[in-house]
Amino acid sequence: MRESEFYGHVTAAAPGKINVSLRVGPLREDGYHEVATLYLAVSLYEEVTAAPREDNAITVSLSERSAFTEVQTQDPETGEIVAAAIPLDERNLVHQAASKLRDRLGITSGVDLTITKNVPVAGGMGGGSADAAAALVACSALWEAGLSKEQLAEIGAELGADVPFAMLGGAAVGQGVGDELSPLLTRGELHLVIVPANTGLSTPSIYAKLDEMRAQESITADEPDLDPDLVRAVCSADAELVASLMANDLQAPAVAQLPTLEDMMDIGMIEGALQGMVSGSGPTVVFLARDAESAHQLATSLEERTEVWAIPVTGPAHGARLVHGRDNGRENGRDQH
């Protein structure tokens, strides 16, 4: 008996990620930037539940257990904060993932997809990509596709550069537009604290701001590369060395659009973080701690001092996978495994 027949549904989980380093090169002819990045999957998981339908429709809904249910973005020109619901139609990557997989399999089966969002929306942590990866795994199991993770990652790459990494998890060097992955063999864990922002930032607008800032300073972007010492430090979970080598070319434009990010990073350093950095295109801030105890103390201090939600996580975390049961042992997006 397959899992969907036993439970009436199939649930899959996929991790959010941080970019321990993100170097951005010149703008390419296709409108994207060449990047060199070090991805680290963290123990903050999106879940997607797939349930069969009698017709051929694909529906998307948000679970009541979601920690994040809308996205607030700042208009880069007016500075106005605009709130919008997460799209639950063809614009959602979960819908697109199910549709692409269905086309690949040559079937017409319908599916109800329910997302439990635990990764900040528009926060630079690849939450939407994790949703897509989880949807591919869940639908593949529901429809008994028999596809490997690598095959699902190939489909996912058509949806976005971060989807293949959410599928595979762990740690990896990303090149090209971030989709050319070289997995890393790691030992040990890094302990971090994630601080979501109330306002999301648009990834395209942050890249555009970087181009604008470079043009103003007459800076010519070089081909991006990663510090090999950083790669070795992540592989050996050397927190202090990682802290000294973390870098993000998108941090300056993110701070330019949302100056409060710099204040948050300063507070985290005062409260004992080894390093603080904007995650990806922001506005989520990630702090690196020395060990698990330090991470929990830092999270508590940040919550008490700033009234933000600070979430201790570890990395590297596993990639997209099937999970059993409804609650997966987690509460409010915090991994309890």
N, C-alpha and C positions, 0 to 999 in steps of 0.2 A: 504493500500500500504506500503510495507516495504521500509526502507530507501534506500537500494541499487537500488530499482526500481525508486525512486524519483531522486536521485543524480547520478545514474549510478556507484556508488562506495560506500564503507563504510570506514570511517576513525576512528581509535582508537588512543588514546594517553596513554602513561605509563610513570611514573616518574623515573628519576635517583635517586640515594640514596647516602648517606654517612654512614659510620660506626662511630657513636659517640664514641663507644668503640669497640675494636677488640682484644680479648685475644685469643692467639693461643696455643693449647695444643700439645701433642705428635703426632707423625706421626702414622696413623692407618695402619692396614694391607692392606687396599684397596688403599693405596697411598695418601689418603687425610689426612688433619689434623683435629683434634677435635677443634672446636672453640666455643667461647661464645661471641656474638656480640650484639650490640644495633643498629638496623637499623633505619634510619630516611629518609623517602622519602622527596625529595625537589622539589620545583616548577620549575624544568627544565625537559621538557617533550620530549620524542621521539614520533613521530607519524608514523603510518603505515596505508596506504590506500590500501584497497583490492578491486579489480575490477574483475568481472567475465570474463572468457575466453570461447571460443567456444570449444576448445580442452581440454585435461587433463593436460596440462603443468603448472608448477609453475615457474614464473619468478620473479626476484628481481631486483629493480633498486633504485638509489638514487635520491631524489628530488633536484632540483636546489636550493631550499630554505635551504638545509642542511648547518649548521654552520661548520660541520666537515665532510670531504670527503675522508680522507686517514688516515693511521696510520703510525707514525714514531716510530721505536723501536731501542733501543740501544743494540747491541750485548754485553752480559755480559763479554765475554772473550776478545774481541778486542776493545770494546768501540765505535765501528763504528756505525753511525746512518744510519739505513736502512729504506727507505720509501716504503710503499706498499699500494696498493689500497685496500679498504674494499672488501672482497670477495662477489660476487653477485651470487654465485651458491649454491650447496648443503652444502657448509661449513658455510653459513650464518645461524644464529639461526632463522631468519625469515622464511627461506625456510624450515628448519627442523620443525618449529612449525606448519606451514601449512600442511606439510606432515604427521606429527603425528596426528593432528586433523582429517585430511581426513581419515587416517587409522582407527581412533577411530570411526568415523561415518559410515565407510564402503561405502564411495562414491568415485567418480573419477573426480569430478569437477576440472577444472583448475582455476587458479587465477593469476592475475598480482599484485604484491606487491611492493609498492613504500614507501621507508623509508625517513623520514625527520629527520636527525640526529642533535640534539641540545645538547646531552650529550657527553662530550669528549670521544674519542675512546681510548681504552686501558688506561683509566684514573683512574681506581679504583672506578668508580661510577655506575657500572652495566648497562651501556648503551646497550650492546648487550642483556642483560636479559630483559631490558625494551622493546627493539624491539620485542623480542619473546612474551612477555606478550601482547603487543599491537596487534601483528599479530594474536594471539589466539582469542582475543576479536573481532577483525575485521572479521576474517574468520568465527567465530562462528555466528556472525550476518548475514554475507553474505549468509551463507549456512543454516541459520535458525536452528541451532543445538539445541537451547533451553538449553544449559548447563549453570550452575551457575558459579560464579567466583571461588568457591571452587573446582568445577570439572575441570575448566580450569587450576587452580593452580596445581592440581594433575598431569595433563598432562605436565605442564611447569616444574615441578620438575624433570622430566626425561631429560630435556634439560640443567638444571644447577641449582645450589643451590639458586641463587639470583632471579630466575624467579618467584617463588611463592610470594616473597615479592613485586616485581614490580607489580604483579597482585593485591595484597591486599592494598598496600600503607600504609600511616599513620606512626606509629612507632611500632616496635616489637622487642622482644628478639629473637635471633636466636641461636640455639644450634645444636649439631651434626656437620654437615659440613656447617651449616648455614641455612639448609632447614626446621628445626623443629621450627616452628614459634609460639610465644606466643604474640598476639597483645596486645598493651598497650592502655589504655584509657587516652587520653591526653587532656589538656585544655591550650589554649594560643598557641603562635607561637614562634619559635626560628628564629633569623635573622642571616643569614650567607652570606659569600662571597666566591664564588668558583673561583679559579684561575687555568685554564687548563695549562698544560705544552705542549711544542712543540713536546716533545718526549714521546712516550708511554713506559710502562714497562710491561713485561710479568709476569702475576700472578704466574705461576709455578716457574719461575726463582726467584721471590722474596721469596716465601716460601722455596725454596732450599737454598737461601742465609741465611735465618733465621736459618735453620737447621745447616748450615755451621758455622755461628757465634756462635750458642749455643755450638756446638761441640768444637770449639776453646777455649771457656771459661769454658768448662766442666759443662755446665748448663743442668740440667735435667728438661724437660718441665713437669709442673704439669697439672692436669686436669683444664681446664680454667673455670673461673666464672666471673660474673659481680658484680661490686660494687652496692649494693641495693640503696645506696644514689644517685648514678647516675641515676638509673631507676626512682626514685621518682623525681629527679630534672628535667629530661626530661618531665615527665608526667605533672609537674606543670609549665614548661617553665621558670624555674629559671636559667637564662643565666649565672649568675656569679658562681653559684654552679656547673652547667654543665661544665663551663670552667675549674674549678679546678679539675675535675674528668675525663676529656676526656683522652683516652689512646689508643695507637695502637701499638701492638707488631710488625707489619710489617713496621713501620716507619723507624727504624734503618737500616734494609736491603735495603729499598727503597732509603734512603739517601746515603748509601754506594755505590749504583749503580749510583745515580744521585745527587752528592753533592750540586748542585745549589738549590735543594729543601730546604736545611737548610738556605741558604741565603734568599730565598723568605719568609720563616716563620719568620725569624728575622725582615725583613722589615715590614711585616704585624703587628708584635707586636709593633714595633716602631711607626707605623701609627695609633695605637689605638685599635687593635683587643684585645678582652678578652683572646683569645687563638687561636693558629694556629696549624694545624696538617695535615699530609699526609692522604688523603682519601683512605681507604682500602689498596690495594697493590700499590697505587700511579699510576702516579706521580702527579695527581691533588692535590692541596693544598686547604684546607678549613679553613676559619677563622670564628670564632664566634664573633658576635657583640652584643652590649647591646640592641639595638633597631633598627627599620627600618631606621631612619635617620642616625644612626652611621654606618649601613651597607652600605648605599649609599655613605656616606662620605669616608669610607674606600676604597670602590671600585674605586672611583674617584682618591683618593690619590695614590693607587697602580698603576692605569693606567698611571697617570702623572709621577710617579717616575720611573717605570720599563718598561713602554710601553707594558705591558701584557694586556690580556683581563680579566677583573675582573667582575664577574657576581653576583649581589645581588640576593639571593633566600631566601625563607622561608620554614620552615618545622614544623610539618608534612604536606605533600601534599597527595592528594587523589591518589588512585591506578588506575590501567588501567580502561579505560572507553571509550564508544563511544563519539565522538565529532561531531558536526554538522557544515557543511560548510567547506571551504577549508583552511582558514587561522587561525581559532580558536582564533582570537584576539591577536595573538602573533607576535612578530617581533624579528628576529635574536635569537630565542630561549629564549627570556626573557618573562616571564609570565606577561601579562598585565591585568589579571582578578582582 
